[in-house]
Amino acid sequence: MNLEFFFMNQNKELKLDYSYDIDVDAMFINVVNDYVYDKSIEFEFGLILDFDTEGIPVALEMLDISQLFDSDRNFFNKIENIEMKIKINCCISLDLKIYLLMGNKLVKYDLNKMAVNYLNSPKKTYLYSLK
């Protein structure tokens, strides 16, 4: 299952792709446009943010996502929306909101994580959302 996302960066719209693999309980969000992978930062085991050579966050991988959000893995095939904010300064903060359809009810899951910016990525805020 794939959904399209868009990311605004200096008036440039980058297309993103989302996928969830129920068998391994992993979600992956990445920029579809061409980019050159440079480095990654791991917030905690199984939560990895990738950067390109320009220091822009280009992918987020979440392993064991049902445990991360304390939810049934079958619900992650019913994602209605995702909003993500990545703020970079001396630390890298990730604010992720996933909206799941459970029956006829829309449920929001929040995830907030922070990591030290040992990659020396440029200070900036990036906003991603389902368009």
Backbone atoms as SQL, in Angstrom:
CREATE TABLE atoms (id INTEGER PRIMARY KEY, chain TEXT, resi INTEGER, resn TEXT, atom TEXT, x REAL, y REAL, z REAL);
INSERT INTO atoms VALUES
  (1, 'A', 1, 'MET', 'N', 0.846, -1.177, 0.000),
  (2, 'A', 1, 'MET', 'CA', 0.000, 0.000, 0.000),
  (3, 'A', 1, 'MET', 'C', 0.887, 1.233, 0.000),
  (4, 'A', 2, 'ASN', 'N', 0.685, 2.129, -0.946),
  (5, 'A', 2, 'ASN', 'CA', 1.464, 3.353, -1.024),
  (6, 'A', 2, 'ASN', 'C', 0.543, 4.560, -1.081),
  (7, 'A', 3, 'LEU', 'N', 0.937, 5.619, -0.424),
  (8, 'A', 3, 'LEU', 'CA', 0.249, 6.897, -0.467),
  (9, 'A', 3, 'LEU', 'C', 1.260, 7.926, -0.923),
  (10, 'A', 4, 'GLU', 'N', 0.793, 9.045, -1.447),
  (11, 'A', 4, 'GLU', 'CA', 1.705, 10.090, -1.873),
  (12, 'A', 4, 'GLU', 'C', 1.739, 11.194, -0.834),
  (13, 'A', 5, 'PHE', 'N', 2.932, 11.680, -0.549),
  (14, 'A', 5, 'PHE', 'CA', 3.145, 12.769, 0.387),
  (15, 'A', 5, 'PHE', 'C', 3.885, 13.873, -0.349),
  (16, 'A', 6, 'PHE', 'N', 3.841, 15.066, 0.195),
  (17, 'A', 6, 'PHE', 'CA', 4.590, 16.162, -0.385),
  (18, 'A', 6, 'PHE', 'C', 5.337, 16.899, 0.704),
  (19, 'A', 7, 'PHE', 'N', 6.475, 17.436, 0.370),
  (20, 'A', 7, 'PHE', 'CA', 7.346, 18.139, 1.311),
  (21, 'A', 7, 'PHE', 'C', 7.704, 19.482, 0.690),
  (22, 'A', 8, 'MET', 'N', 7.522, 20.539, 1.440),
  (23, 'A', 8, 'MET', 'CA', 7.860, 21.871, 0.940),
  (24, 'A', 8, 'MET', 'C', 9.229, 22.283, 1.480),
  (25, 'A', 9, 'ASN', 'N', 10.126, 22.640, 0.602),
  (26, 'A', 9, 'ASN', 'CA', 11.459, 23.100, 0.984),
  (27, 'A', 9, 'ASN', 'C', 11.833, 24.238, 0.041),
  (28, 'A', 10, 'GLN', 'N', 11.826, 25.452, 0.540),
  (29, 'A', 10, 'GLN', 'CA', 12.170, 26.625, -0.255),
  (30, 'A', 10, 'GLN', 'C', 11.375, 26.644, -1.562),
  (31, 'A', 11, 'ASN', 'N', 10.064, 26.494, -1.432),
  (32, 'A', 11, 'ASN', 'CA', 9.133, 26.505, -2.568),
  (33, 'A', 11, 'ASN', 'C', 9.361, 25.368, -3.556),
  (34, 'A', 12, 'LYS', 'N', 10.048, 24.366, -3.162),
  (35, 'A', 12, 'LYS', 'CA', 10.262, 23.191, -4.008),
  (36, 'A', 12, 'LYS', 'C', 9.475, 22.031, -3.413),
  (37, 'A', 13, 'GLU', 'N', 8.612, 21.442, -4.202),
  (38, 'A', 13, 'GLU', 'CA', 7.783, 20.354, -3.724),
  (39, 'A', 13, 'GLU', 'C', 8.440, 19.022, -4.086),
  (40, 'A', 14, 'LEU', 'N', 8.699, 18.213, -3.065),
  (41, 'A', 14, 'LEU', 'CA', 9.310, 16.909, -3.285),
  (42, 'A', 14, 'LEU', 'C', 8.271, 15.828, -3.003),
  (43, 'A', 15, 'LYS', 'N', 8.117, 14.913, -3.918),
  (44, 'A', 15, 'LYS', 'CA', 7.148, 13.840, -3.759),
  (45, 'A', 15, 'LYS', 'C', 7.737, 12.758, -2.852),
  (46, 'A', 16, 'LEU', 'N', 6.924, 12.305, -1.902),
  (47, 'A', 16, 'LEU', 'CA', 7.330, 11.239, -0.997),
  (48, 'A', 16, 'LEU', 'C', 6.445, 10.030, -1.197),
  (49, 'A', 17, 'ASP', 'N', 6.925, 8.900, -0.763),
  (50, 'A', 17, 'ASP', 'CA', 6.187, 7.650, -0.863),
  (51, 'A', 17, 'ASP', 'C', 6.139, 7.003, 0.515),
  (52, 'A', 18, 'TYR', 'N', 5.048, 6.331, 0.801),
  (53, 'A', 18, 'TYR', 'CA', 4.857, 5.659, 2.080),
  (54, 'A', 18, 'TYR', 'C', 4.540, 4.193, 1.812),
  (55, 'A', 19, 'SER', 'N', 5.092, 3.312, 2.622),
  (56, 'A', 19, 'SER', 'CA', 4.727, 1.897, 2.522),
  (57, 'A', 19, 'SER', 'C', 4.783, 1.264, 3.908),
  (58, 'A', 20, 'TYR', 'N', 3.944, 0.256, 4.092),
  (59, 'A', 20, 'TYR', 'CA', 3.923, -0.494, 5.347),
  (60, 'A', 20, 'TYR', 'C', 3.927, -1.971, 5.004),
  (61, 'A', 21, 'ASP', 'N', 4.831, -2.719, 5.605),
  (62, 'A', 21, 'ASP', 'CA', 4.929, -4.166, 5.408),
  (63, 'A', 21, 'ASP', 'C', 4.427, -4.849, 6.676),
  (64, 'A', 22, 'ILE', 'N', 3.231, -5.413, 6.589),
  (65, 'A', 22, 'ILE', 'CA', 2.610, -6.020, 7.767),
  (66, 'A', 22, 'ILE', 'C', 3.383, -7.250, 8.247),
  (67, 'A', 23, 'ASP', 'N', 4.039, -7.963, 7.327),
  (68, 'A', 23, 'ASP', 'CA', 4.755, -9.185, 7.705),
  (69, 'A', 23, 'ASP', 'C', 5.937, -8.908, 8.629),
  (70, 'A', 24, 'VAL', 'N', 6.639, -7.810, 8.383),
  (71, 'A', 24, 'VAL', 'CA', 7.786, -7.462, 9.233),
  (72, 'A', 24, 'VAL', 'C', 7.476, -6.286, 10.157),
  (73, 'A', 25, 'ASP', 'N', 6.238, -5.753, 10.044),
  (74, 'A', 25, 'ASP', 'CA', 5.770, -4.655, 10.903),
  (75, 'A', 25, 'ASP', 'C', 6.693, -3.452, 10.793),
  (76, 'A', 26, 'ALA', 'N', 6.972, -3.030, 9.537),
  (77, 'A', 26, 'ALA', 'CA', 7.875, -1.907, 9.290),
  (78, 'A', 26, 'ALA', 'C', 7.222, -0.891, 8.358),
  (79, 'A', 27, 'MET', 'N', 7.421, 0.388, 8.669),
  (80, 'A', 27, 'MET', 'CA', 6.943, 1.476, 7.830),
  (81, 'A', 27, 'MET', 'C', 8.146, 2.226, 7.289),
  (82, 'A', 28, 'PHE', 'N', 8.022, 2.665, 6.041),
  (83, 'A', 28, 'PHE', 'CA', 9.108, 3.395, 5.397),
  (84, 'A', 28, 'PHE', 'C', 8.506, 4.575, 4.644),
  (85, 'A', 29, 'ILE', 'N', 9.004, 5.780, 4.913),
  (86, 'A', 29, 'ILE', 'CA', 8.604, 6.995, 4.214),
  (87, 'A', 29, 'ILE', 'C', 9.866, 7.554, 3.585),
  (88, 'A', 30, 'ASN', 'N', 9.827, 7.803, 2.271),
  (89, 'A', 30, 'ASN', 'CA', 11.028, 8.317, 1.614),
  (90, 'A', 30, 'ASN', 'C', 10.689, 9.260, 0.468),
  (91, 'A', 31, 'VAL', 'N', 11.645, 10.139, 0.149),
  (92, 'A', 31, 'VAL', 'CA', 11.513, 11.042, -0.984),
  (93, 'A', 31, 'VAL', 'C', 11.636, 10.218, -2.256),
  (94, 'A', 32, 'VAL', 'N', 10.703, 10.418, -3.183),
  (95, 'A', 32, 'VAL', 'CA', 10.730, 9.686, -4.445),
  (96, 'A', 32, 'VAL', 'C', 11.715, 10.334, -5.416),
  (97, 'A', 33, 'ASN', 'N', 11.826, 11.669, -5.350),
  (98, 'A', 33, 'ASN', 'CA', 12.757, 12.372, -6.234),
  (99, 'A', 33, 'ASN', 'C', 14.174, 11.855, -6.013),
  (100, 'A', 34, 'ASP', 'N', 14.998, 12.038, -7.021),
  (101, 'A', 34, 'ASP', 'CA', 16.384, 11.592, -6.903),
  (102, 'A', 34, 'ASP', 'C', 17.096, 12.323, -5.771),
  (103, 'A', 35, 'TYR', 'N', 17.820, 11.576, -5.001),
  (104, 'A', 35, 'TYR', 'CA', 18.660, 12.141, -3.951),
  (105, 'A', 35, 'TYR', 'C', 19.817, 11.184, -3.729),
  (106, 'A', 36, 'VAL', 'N', 20.875, 11.711, -3.145),
  (107, 'A', 36, 'VAL', 'CA', 22.045, 10.890, -2.846),
  (108, 'A', 36, 'VAL', 'C', 22.098, 10.716, -1.331),
  (109, 'A', 37, 'TYR', 'N', 21.908, 9.484, -0.885),
  (110, 'A', 37, 'TYR', 'CA', 21.955, 9.178, 0.541),
  (111, 'A', 37, 'TYR', 'C', 23.348, 9.502, 1.083),
  (112, 'A', 38, 'ASP', 'N', 23.357, 10.102, 2.289),
  (113, 'A', 38, 'ASP', 'CA', 24.636, 10.445, 2.904),
  (114, 'A', 38, 'ASP', 'C', 24.826, 9.761, 4.252),
  (115, 'A', 39, 'LYS', 'N', 23.865, 9.950, 5.165),
  (116, 'A', 39, 'LYS', 'CA', 24.043, 9.418, 6.513),
  (117, 'A', 39, 'LYS', 'C', 22.693, 9.246, 7.198),
  (118, 'A', 40, 'SER', 'N', 22.731, 8.561, 8.339),
  (119, 'A', 40, 'SER', 'CA', 21.513, 8.291, 9.108),
  (120, 'A', 40, 'SER', 'C', 21.746, 8.621, 10.572),
  (121, 'A', 41, 'ILE', 'N', 20.640, 8.866, 11.251),
  (122, 'A', 41, 'ILE', 'CA', 20.679, 9.013, 12.696),
  (123, 'A', 41, 'ILE', 'C', 19.589, 8.108, 13.264),
  (124, 'A', 42, 'GLU', 'N', 19.930, 7.400, 14.335),
  (125, 'A', 42, 'GLU', 'CA', 18.977, 6.485, 14.953),
  (126, 'A', 42, 'GLU', 'C', 18.503, 7.111, 16.261),
  (127, 'A', 43, 'PHE', 'N', 17.192, 7.405, 16.329),
  (128, 'A', 43, 'PHE', 'CA', 16.621, 7.977, 17.545),
  (129, 'A', 43, 'PHE', 'C', 16.626, 6.947, 18.669),
  (130, 'A', 44, 'GLU', 'N', 16.300, 5.749, 18.314),
  (131, 'A', 44, 'GLU', 'CA', 16.323, 4.592, 19.211),
  (132, 'A', 44, 'GLU', 'C', 16.294, 3.376, 18.302),
  (133, 'A', 45, 'PHE', 'N', 16.408, 2.197, 18.876),
  (134, 'A', 45, 'PHE', 'CA', 16.431, 0.997, 18.045),
  (135, 'A', 45, 'PHE', 'C', 15.193, 0.951, 17.146),
  (136, 'A', 46, 'GLY', 'N', 15.422, 0.851, 15.846),
  (137, 'A', 46, 'GLY', 'CA', 14.325, 0.685, 14.900),
  (138, 'A', 46, 'GLY', 'C', 13.657, 1.956, 14.430),
  (139, 'A', 47, 'LEU', 'N', 14.174, 3.126, 14.794),
  (140, 'A', 47, 'LEU', 'CA', 13.626, 4.409, 14.349),
  (141, 'A', 47, 'LEU', 'C', 14.776, 5.218, 13.757),
  (142, 'A', 48, 'ILE', 'N', 14.866, 5.191, 12.416),
  (143, 'A', 48, 'ILE', 'CA', 16.044, 5.697, 11.720),
  (144, 'A', 48, 'ILE', 'C', 15.649, 6.773, 10.715),
  (145, 'A', 49, 'LEU', 'N', 16.342, 7.911, 10.775),
  (146, 'A', 49, 'LEU', 'CA', 16.112, 9.027, 9.869),
  (147, 'A', 49, 'LEU', 'C', 17.324, 9.172, 8.960),
  (148, 'A', 50, 'ASP', 'N', 17.075, 9.161, 7.641),
  (149, 'A', 50, 'ASP', 'CA', 18.145, 9.269, 6.648),
  (150, 'A', 50, 'ASP', 'C', 18.227, 10.691, 6.103),
  (151, 'A', 51, 'PHE', 'N', 19.456, 11.129, 5.793),
  (152, 'A', 51, 'PHE', 'CA', 19.712, 12.447, 5.229),
  (153, 'A', 51, 'PHE', 'C', 20.425, 12.299, 3.893),
  (154, 'A', 52, 'ASP', 'N', 20.197, 13.283, 3.007),
  (155, 'A', 52, 'ASP', 'CA', 20.941, 13.293, 1.744),
  (156, 'A', 52, 'ASP', 'C', 22.213, 14.121, 1.914),
  (157, 'A', 53, 'THR', 'N', 22.956, 14.303, 0.824),
  (158, 'A', 53, 'THR', 'CA', 24.229, 15.019, 0.881),
  (159, 'A', 53, 'THR', 'C', 24.061, 16.505, 1.159),
  (160, 'A', 54, 'GLU', 'N', 22.821, 17.025, 1.022),
  (161, 'A', 54, 'GLU', 'CA', 22.545, 18.436, 1.326),
  (162, 'A', 54, 'GLU', 'C', 22.058, 18.612, 2.764),
  (163, 'A', 55, 'GLY', 'N', 21.996, 17.527, 3.522),
  (164, 'A', 55, 'GLY', 'CA', 21.551, 17.593, 4.906),
  (165, 'A', 55, 'GLY', 'C', 20.045, 17.600, 5.077),
  (166, 'A', 56, 'ILE', 'N', 19.300, 17.260, 4.031),
  (167, 'A', 56, 'ILE', 'CA', 17.834, 17.230, 4.077),
  (168, 'A', 56, 'ILE', 'C', 17.373, 15.835, 4.490),
  (169, 'A', 57, 'PRO', 'N', 16.440, 15.750, 5.448),
  (170, 'A', 57, 'PRO', 'CA', 15.876, 14.440, 5.801),
  (171, 'A', 57, 'PRO', 'C', 15.110, 13.878, 4.603),
  (172, 'A', 58, 'VAL', 'N', 15.467, 12.677, 4.169),
  (173, 'A', 58, 'VAL', 'CA', 14.858, 12.111, 2.956),
  (174, 'A', 58, 'VAL', 'C', 14.134, 10.789, 3.192),
  (175, 'A', 59, 'ALA', 'N', 14.290, 10.183, 4.371),
  (176, 'A', 59, 'ALA', 'CA', 13.617, 8.911, 4.627),
  (177, 'A', 59, 'ALA', 'C', 13.512, 8.668, 6.130),
  (178, 'A', 60, 'LEU', 'N', 12.437, 7.996, 6.507),
  (179, 'A', 60, 'LEU', 'CA', 12.233, 7.581, 7.888),
  (180, 'A', 60, 'LEU', 'C', 11.824, 6.121, 7.876),
  (181, 'A', 61, 'GLU', 'N', 12.561, 5.304, 8.616),
  (182, 'A', 61, 'GLU', 'CA', 12.256, 3.883, 8.730),
  (183, 'A', 61, 'GLU', 'C', 11.870, 3.586, 10.171),
  (184, 'A', 62, 'MET', 'N', 10.752, 2.879, 10.324),
  (185, 'A', 62, 'MET', 'CA', 10.281, 2.497, 11.652),
  (186, 'A', 62, 'MET', 'C', 10.047, 0.998, 11.686),
  (187, 'A', 63, 'LEU', 'N', 10.850, 0.302, 12.486),
  (188, 'A', 63, 'LEU', 'CA', 10.713, -1.137, 12.652),
  (189, 'A', 63, 'LEU', 'C', 9.837, -1.415, 13.867),
  (190, 'A', 64, 'ASP', 'N', 9.102, -2.520, 13.835),
  (191, 'A', 64, 'ASP', 'CA', 8.204, -2.887, 14.936),
  (192, 'A', 64, 'ASP', 'C', 7.288, -1.724, 15.298),
  (193, 'A', 65, 'ILE', 'N', 6.680, -1.140, 14.275),
  (194, 'A', 65, 'ILE', 'CA', 5.872, 0.066, 14.479),
  (195, 'A', 65, 'ILE', 'C', 4.659, -0.180, 15.365),
  (196, 'A', 66, 'SER', 'N', 4.089, -1.369, 15.332),
  (197, 'A', 66, 'SER', 'CA', 2.933, -1.636, 16.190),
  (198, 'A', 66, 'SER', 'C', 3.326, -1.588, 17.664),
  (199, 'A', 67, 'GLN', 'N', 4.532, -2.001, 17.983),
  (200, 'A', 67, 'GLN', 'CA', 5.020, -1.896, 19.363),
  (201, 'A', 67, 'GLN', 'C', 5.351, -0.442, 19.710),
  (202, 'A', 68, 'LEU', 'N', 5.909, 0.277, 18.747),
  (203, 'A', 68, 'LEU', 'CA', 6.262, 1.673, 18.953),
  (204, 'A', 68, 'LEU', 'C', 5.031, 2.510, 19.309),
  (205, 'A', 69, 'PHE', 'N', 3.897, 2.202, 18.655),
  (206, 'A', 69, 'PHE', 'CA', 2.656, 2.935, 18.893),
  (207, 'A', 69, 'PHE', 'C', 1.663, 2.150, 19.752),
  (208, 'A', 70, 'ASP', 'N', 2.057, 0.979, 20.224),
  (209, 'A', 70, 'ASP', 'CA', 1.196, 0.144, 21.064),
  (210, 'A', 70, 'ASP', 'C', -0.181, -0.050, 20.420),
  (211, 'A', 71, 'SER', 'N', -0.154, -0.591, 19.200),
  (212, 'A', 71, 'SER', 'CA', -1.377, -0.789, 18.427),
  (213, 'A', 71, 'SER', 'C', -1.285, -2.092, 17.638),
  (214, 'A', 72, 'ASP', 'N', -2.417, -2.576, 17.202),
  (215, 'A', 72, 'ASP', 'CA', -2.486, -3.782, 16.381),
  (216, 'A', 72, 'ASP', 'C', -1.895, -3.484, 14.999),
  (217, 'A', 73, 'ARG', 'N', -1.021, -4.334, 14.516),
  (218, 'A', 73, 'ARG', 'CA', -0.372, -4.089, 13.224),
  (219, 'A', 73, 'ARG', 'C', -1.348, -4.049, 12.059),
  (220, 'A', 74, 'ASN', 'N', -2.512, -4.664, 12.184),
  (221, 'A', 74, 'ASN', 'CA', -3.499, -4.626, 11.092),
  (222, 'A', 74, 'ASN', 'C', -4.021, -3.218, 10.839),
  (223, 'A', 75, 'PHE', 'N', -3.993, -2.354, 11.832),
  (224, 'A', 75, 'PHE', 'CA', -4.497, -1.000, 11.663),
  (225, 'A', 75, 'PHE', 'C', -3.576, -0.140, 10.797),
  (226, 'A', 76, 'PHE', 'N', -2.297, -0.502, 10.675),
  (227, 'A', 76, 'PHE', 'CA', -1.370, 0.317, 9.897),
  (228, 'A', 76, 'PHE', 'C', -1.578, 0.168, 8.397),
  (229, 'A', 77, 'ASN', 'N', -2.454, -0.739, 7.999),
  (230, 'A', 77, 'ASN', 'CA', -2.885, -0.812, 6.599),
  (231, 'A', 77, 'ASN', 'C', -4.053, 0.128, 6.355),
  (232, 'A', 78, 'LYS', 'N', -4.516, 0.803, 7.396),
  (233, 'A', 78, 'LYS', 'CA', -5.671, 1.696, 7.297),
  (234, 'A', 78, 'LYS', 'C', -5.284, 3.128, 7.650),
  (235, 'A', 79, 'ILE', 'N', -4.133, 3.557, 7.206),
  (236, 'A', 79, 'ILE', 'CA', -3.657, 4.911, 7.491),
  (237, 'A', 79, 'ILE', 'C', -4.415, 5.907, 6.622),
  (238, 'A', 80, 'GLU', 'N', -4.933, 6.933, 7.275),
  (239, 'A', 80, 'GLU', 'CA', -5.662, 7.996, 6.587),
  (240, 'A', 80, 'GLU', 'C', -4.768, 9.203, 6.318),
  (241, 'A', 81, 'ASN', 'N', -3.837, 9.477, 7.223),
  (242, 'A', 81, 'ASN', 'CA', -2.976, 10.644, 7.075),
  (243, 'A', 81, 'ASN', 'C', -1.740, 10.483, 7.946),
  (244, 'A', 82, 'ILE', 'N', -0.691, 11.162, 7.544),
  (245, 'A', 82, 'ILE', 'CA', 0.538, 11.238, 8.336),
  (246, 'A', 82, 'ILE', 'C', 1.016, 12.682, 8.272),
  (247, 'A', 83, 'GLU', 'N', 1.386, 13.219, 9.425),
  (248, 'A', 83, 'GLU', 'CA', 1.999, 14.541, 9.496),
  (249, 'A', 83, 'GLU', 'C', 3.324, 14.377, 10.222),
  (250, 'A', 84, 'MET', 'N', 4.358, 15.014, 9.693),
  (251, 'A', 84, 'MET', 'CA', 5.668, 14.865, 10.293),
  (252, 'A', 84, 'MET', 'C', 6.383, 16.211, 10.284),
  (253, 'A', 85, 'LYS', 'N', 6.983, 16.552, 11.420),
  (254, 'A', 85, 'LYS', 'CA', 7.780, 17.765, 11.536),
  (255, 'A', 85, 'LYS', 'C', 9.151, 17.359, 12.059),
  (256, 'A', 86, 'ILE', 'N', 10.180, 17.774, 11.347),
  (257, 'A', 86, 'ILE', 'CA', 11.555, 17.508, 11.764),
  (258, 'A', 86, 'ILE', 'C', 12.229, 18.859, 11.955),
  (259, 'A', 87, 'LYS', 'N', 12.652, 19.114, 13.176),
  (260, 'A', 87, 'LYS', 'CA', 13.313, 20.377, 13.500),
  (261, 'A', 87, 'LYS', 'C', 14.758, 20.072, 13.863),
  (262, 'A', 88, 'ILE', 'N', 15.653, 20.769, 13.168),
  (263, 'A', 88, 'ILE', 'CA', 17.084, 20.525, 13.376),
  (264, 'A', 88, 'ILE', 'C', 17.743, 21.777, 13.937),
  (265, 'A', 89, 'ASN', 'N', 18.399, 21.626, 15.066),
  (266, 'A', 89, 'ASN', 'CA', 19.299, 22.633, 15.634),
  (267, 'A', 89, 'ASN', 'C', 20.394, 21.842, 16.338),
  (268, 'A', 90, 'CYS', 'N', 20.699, 22.097, 17.593),
  (269, 'A', 90, 'CYS', 'CA', 21.713, 21.281, 18.274),
  (270, 'A', 90, 'CYS', 'C', 21.217, 19.848, 18.464),
  (271, 'A', 91, 'CYS', 'N', 19.907, 19.703, 18.442),
  (272, 'A', 91, 'CYS', 'CA', 19.269, 18.386, 18.479),
  (273, 'A', 91, 'CYS', 'C', 18.388, 18.228, 17.243),
  (274, 'A', 92, 'ILE', 'N', 18.016, 17.006, 16.962),
  (275, 'A', 92, 'ILE', 'CA', 17.071, 16.725, 15.890),
  (276, 'A', 92, 'ILE', 'C', 15.805, 16.206, 16.552),
  (277, 'A', 93, 'SER', 'N', 14.715, 16.940, 16.376),
  (278, 'A', 93, 'SER', 'CA', 13.457, 16.495, 16.971),
  (279, 'A', 93, 'SER', 'C', 12.512, 16.015, 15.879),
  (280, 'A', 94, 'LEU', 'N', 11.837, 14.937, 16.179),
  (281, 'A', 94, 'LEU', 'CA', 10.872, 14.320, 15.278),
  (282, 'A', 94, 'LEU', 'C', 9.510, 14.350, 15.954),
  (283, 'A', 95, 'ASP', 'N', 8.545, 14.970, 15.301),
  (284, 'A', 95, 'ASP', 'CA', 7.166, 15.002, 15.770),
  (285, 'A', 95, 'ASP', 'C', 6.331, 14.338, 14.681),
  (286, 'A', 96, 'LEU', 'N', 5.838, 13.150, 14.963),
  (287, 'A', 96, 'LEU', 'CA', 5.128, 12.347, 13.979),
  (288, 'A', 96, 'LEU', 'C', 3.704, 12.083, 14.458),
  (289, 'A', 97, 'LYS', 'N', 2.737, 12.314, 13.570),
  (290, 'A', 97, 'LYS', 'CA', 1.341, 12.024, 13.860),
  (291, 'A', 97, 'LYS', 'C', 0.828, 11.088, 12.780),
  (292, 'A', 98, 'ILE', 'N', 0.288, 9.963, 13.195),
  (293, 'A', 98, 'ILE', 'CA', -0.283, 8.999, 12.261),
  (294, 'A', 98, 'ILE', 'C', -1.759, 8.855, 12.596),
  (295, 'A', 99, 'TYR', 'N', -2.599, 9.021, 11.579),
  (296, 'A', 99, 'TYR', 'CA', -4.044, 8.924, 11.745),
  (297, 'A', 99, 'TYR', 'C', -4.507, 7.597, 11.143),
  (298, 'A', 100, 'LEU', 'N', -5.053, 6.737, 12.004),
  (299, 'A', 100, 'LEU', 'CA', -5.497, 5.407, 11.591),
  (300, 'A', 100, 'LEU', 'C', -7.016, 5.318, 11.657),
  (301, 'A', 101, 'LEU', 'N', -7.599, 4.572, 10.717),
  (302, 'A', 101, 'LEU', 'CA', -9.030, 4.327, 10.723),
  (303, 'A', 101, 'LEU', 'C', -9.275, 3.004, 11.449),
  (304, 'A', 102, 'MET', 'N', -9.959, 3.095, 12.608),
  (305, 'A', 102, 'MET', 'CA', -10.286, 1.911, 13.411),
  (306, 'A', 102, 'MET', 'C', -11.797, 1.791, 13.446),
  (307, 'A', 103, 'GLY', 'N', -12.303, 0.858, 12.642),
  (308, 'A', 103, 'GLY', 'CA', -13.745, 0.778, 12.468),
  (309, 'A', 103, 'GLY', 'C', -14.187, 2.014, 11.710),
  (310, 'A', 104, 'ASN', 'N', -15.072, 2.793, 12.305),
  (311, 'A', 104, 'ASN', 'CA', -15.476, 4.051, 11.667),
  (312, 'A', 104, 'ASN', 'C', -14.920, 5.258, 12.430),
  (313, 'A', 105, 'LYS', 'N', -13.922, 5.029, 13.262),
  (314, 'A', 105, 'LYS', 'CA', -13.346, 6.077, 14.088),
  (315, 'A', 105, 'LYS', 'C', -11.913, 6.373, 13.646),
  (316, 'A', 106, 'LEU', 'N', -11.609, 7.675, 13.523),
  (317, 'A', 106, 'LEU', 'CA', -10.260, 8.108, 13.185),
  (318, 'A', 106, 'LEU', 'C', -9.481, 8.325, 14.483),
  (319, 'A', 107, 'VAL', 'N', -8.357, 7.615, 14.634),
  (320, 'A', 107, 'VAL', 'CA', -7.557, 7.676, 15.856),
  (321, 'A', 107, 'VAL', 'C', -6.174, 8.231, 15.511),
  (322, 'A', 108, 'LYS', 'N', -5.720, 9.193, 16.335),
  (323, 'A', 108, 'LYS', 'CA', -4.410, 9.812, 16.104),
  (324, 'A', 108, 'LYS', 'C', -3.384, 9.232, 17.076),
  (325, 'A', 109, 'TYR', 'N', -2.246, 8.836, 16.535),
  (326, 'A', 109, 'TYR', 'CA', -1.115, 8.380, 17.337),
  (327, 'A', 109, 'TYR', 'C', 0.003, 9.406, 17.200),
  (328, 'A', 110, 'ASP', 'N', 0.573, 9.800, 18.323),
  (329, 'A', 110, 'ASP', 'CA', 1.672, 10.773, 18.337),
  (330, 'A', 110, 'ASP', 'C', 2.969, 10.080, 18.734),
  (331, 'A', 111, 'LEU', 'N', 4.046, 10.529, 18.113),
  (332, 'A', 111, 'LEU', 'CA', 5.374, 10.055, 18.477),
  (333, 'A', 111, 'LEU', 'C', 6.305, 11.258, 18.468),
  (334, 'A', 112, 'ASN', 'N', 6.982, 11.490, 19.588),
  (335, 'A', 112, 'ASN', 'CA', 7.927, 12.594, 19.697),
  (336, 'A', 112, 'ASN', 'C', 9.256, 12.025, 20.176),
  (337, 'A', 113, 'LYS', 'N', 10.279, 12.229, 19.378),
  (338, 'A', 113, 'LYS', 'CA', 11.615, 11.729, 19.718),
  (339, 'A', 113, 'LYS', 'C', 12.647, 12.815, 19.475),
  (340, 'A', 114, 'MET', 'N', 13.753, 12.696, 20.168),
  (341, 'A', 114, 'MET', 'CA', 14.829, 13.669, 20.029),
  (342, 'A', 114, 'MET', 'C', 16.175, 12.947, 20.029),
  (343, 'A', 115, 'ALA', 'N', 17.088, 13.454, 19.228),
  (344, 'A', 115, 'ALA', 'CA', 18.442, 12.905, 19.173),
  (345, 'A', 115, 'ALA', 'C', 19.426, 14.059, 19.040),
  (346, 'A', 116, 'VAL', 'N', 20.637, 13.850, 19.490),
  (347, 'A', 116, 'VAL', 'CA', 21.692, 14.850, 19.359),
  (348, 'A', 116, 'VAL', 'C', 22.068, 14.978, 17.885),
  (349, 'A', 117, 'ASN', 'N', 22.271, 16.189, 17.423),
  (350, 'A', 117, 'ASN', 'CA', 22.647, 16.450, 16.035),
  (351, 'A', 117, 'ASN', 'C', 24.154, 16.279, 15.858),
  (352, 'A', 118, 'TYR', 'N', 24.634, 15.065, 16.061),
  (353, 'A', 118, 'TYR', 'CA', 26.071, 14.807, 15.883),
  (354, 'A', 118, 'TYR', 'C', 26.460, 14.770, 14.412),
  (355, 'A', 119, 'LEU', 'N', 25.465, 14.812, 13.513),
  (356, 'A', 119, 'LEU', 'CA', 25.750, 14.837, 12.078),
  (357, 'A', 119, 'LEU', 'C', 26.057, 16.253, 11.594),
  (358, 'A', 120, 'ASN', 'N', 25.842, 17.238, 12.481),
  (359, 'A', 120, 'ASN', 'CA', 26.023, 18.646, 12.131),
  (360, 'A', 120, 'ASN', 'C', 25.170, 19.056, 10.935),
  (361, 'A', 121, 'SER', 'N', 23.940, 18.549, 10.886),
  (362, 'A', 121, 'SER', 'CA', 23.000, 18.930, 9.830),
  (363, 'A', 121, 'SER', 'C', 22.617, 20.388, 10.014),
  (364, 'A', 122, 'PRO', 'N', 22.350, 21.094, 8.914),
  (365, 'A', 122, 'PRO', 'CA', 22.007, 22.517, 9.003),
  (366, 'A', 122, 'PRO', 'C', 20.729, 22.758, 9.805),
  (367, 'A', 123, 'LYS', 'N', 20.687, 23.873, 10.524),
  (368, 'A', 123, 'LYS', 'CA', 19.513, 24.223, 11.318),
  (369, 'A', 123, 'LYS', 'C', 18.363, 24.588, 10.388),
  (370, 'A', 124, 'LYS', 'N', 17.255, 23.866, 10.547),
  (371, 'A', 124, 'LYS', 'CA', 16.102, 24.096, 9.687),
  (372, 'A', 124, 'LYS', 'C', 14.932, 23.277, 10.206),
  (373, 'A', 125, 'THR', 'N', 13.718, 23.662, 9.799),
  (374, 'A', 125, 'THR', 'CA', 12.528, 22.888, 10.135),
  (375, 'A', 125, 'THR', 'C', 11.912, 22.374, 8.841),
  (376, 'A', 126, 'TYR', 'N', 11.546, 21.107, 8.823),
  (377, 'A', 126, 'TYR', 'CA', 10.947, 20.471, 7.651),
  (378, 'A', 126, 'TYR', 'C', 9.564, 19.964, 8.020),
  (379, 'A', 127, 'LEU', 'N', 8.591, 20.255, 7.163),
  (380, 'A', 127, 'LEU', 'CA', 7.217, 19.810, 7.380),
  (381, 'A', 127, 'LEU', 'C', 6.798, 18.874, 6.253),
  (382, 'A', 128, 'TYR', 'N', 6.226, 17.744, 6.640),
  (383, 'A', 128, 'TYR', 'CA', 5.749, 16.750, 5.676),
  (384, 'A', 128, 'TYR', 'C', 4.302, 16.434, 6.009),
  (385, 'A', 129, 'SER', 'N', 3.483, 16.205, 5.001),
  (386, 'A', 129, 'SER', 'CA', 2.114, 15.749, 5.264),
  (387, 'A', 129, 'SER', 'C', 1.523, 15.126, 4.017),
  (388, 'A', 130, 'LEU', 'N', 0.482, 14.369, 4.243),
  (389, 'A', 130, 'LEU', 'CA', -0.253, 13.772, 3.133),
  (390, 'A', 130, 'LEU', 'C', -0.981, 14.888, 2.421),
  (391, 'A', 131, 'LYS', 'N', -0.912, 14.927, 1.109),
  (392, 'A', 131, 'LYS', 'CA', -1.578, 15.992, 0.361),
  (393, 'A', 131, 'LYS', 'C', -2.883, 15.503, -0.201);
